[in-house]
């Protein structure tokens, strides 16, 4: 799934059309002067939620709370307040339930306050299909002997309007070698998705990064690497077992040999004594006496 290859052409065309529409309907929202903006805005798709964040260029200004307003450029309507960001202390706002069309242009106004005093007012226009940046999804990895399971976590329900044409990329790194995998996801990106990276080398360290790829001018945002050391292979386990088994066998053979030598020595078959036992000497003496009498 790929983002439109005509992104570079669409934006100027959209801008021209929006200006014409504004003139026709008498919309009083002026296009912002980007060189004099006191705020930096960013619209991101984070876990398939449209998140608008902002930062003041003048860091000496400290606001206690913010108020966000917007309108759709193609509609002759006044700015309206975003309810969940009407008195927010955070520097971001979830607009998933407000900005439901990726093909519209949204005029945004942000007001910053310190108590009851207005500190600043910033405005900006957004085209979601062009200005949206795509943050990487959450994921986990599980390493085995010669493969890795990559579990990509998508929300259970994804708004149909936010089904951008994206390409999921799973990047595998090991010993300076980088390989890219582009799994095919059938249907919507919803629920967990498992991808198997196989034919790996046992007892080797592998790192994985996951991100969305798209064909516009924005830089790709990659997730931090997650690494795992694969388990030793079956051959290594067999060699280790054979080594241990060999040591045990040699020990048993040595034990049996020593036991045999001790037993043979104890019963007198080997290492006979120089002096015979007294009973044996008496028996031999009687035998020799009997032989001598018989000869006479």
MOKAZI-V988512 format. One record per pair of residues at least 24 apart in sequence whose C-alpha atoms are under 6 Angstrom apart, sorted by sequence separation. I is the first residue (numbers start at 1). J is the second residue. D is the distance in whole Angstrom. If there is no record, write none. Layout:
[[I,J,D] [I,J,D]]
This chain:
[[65,89,4] [205,229,4] [204,229,6] [102,128,5] [204,230,5] [102,129,5] [203,230,5] [202,230,6] [203,231,5] [202,231,6] [203,232,5] [202,232,5] [202,233,5] [73,105,6] [174,206,5] [73,106,6] [157,190,6] [173,206,6] [72,106,5] [156,190,5] [173,207,5] [71,106,6] [155,190,5] [156,191,4] [172,207,6] [71,107,5] [154,190,5] [155,191,6] [172,208,5] [54,91,6] [70,107,5] [154,191,5] [171,208,6] [53,91,6] [70,108,4] [154,192,5] [171,209,5] [53,92,4] [69,108,6] [70,109,6] [153,192,5] [170,209,6] [52,92,5] [69,109,5] [152,192,6] [170,210,5] [52,93,5] [68,109,6] [152,193,5] [169,210,6] [51,93,6] [68,110,5] [151,193,6] [169,211,5] [51,94,5] [67,110,6] [151,194,4] [169,212,6] [50,94,6] [51,95,6] [67,111,5] [150,194,6] [168,212,5] [50,95,5] [66,111,6] [150,195,5] [167,212,6] [50,96,5] [66,112,5] [149,195,6] [167,213,5] [49,96,6] [149,196,5] [65,113,6] [148,196,6] [27,76,6] [63,112,6] [64,113,6] [148,197,5] [63,113,5] [64,114,5] [147,197,5] [63,114,5] [147,198,4] [146,199,6] [147,200,6] [146,200,5] [146,201,6] [146,202,5] [145,202,5] [101,161,6] [100,161,6] [136,211,4] [145,230,5] [135,221,6] [144,230,6] [145,231,5] [136,223,6] [143,230,6] [144,231,6] [44,132,5] [145,233,6] [43,132,5] [44,133,5] [45,134,5] [46,135,5] [44,134,6] [45,135,6] [47,137,6] [32,124,6] [3,165,5] [2,165,5] [3,166,6] [1,165,5] [2,166,5] [1,166,5] [2,167,5] [1,167,5] [5,215,6] [3,214,5] [2,214,6] [3,215,6]]
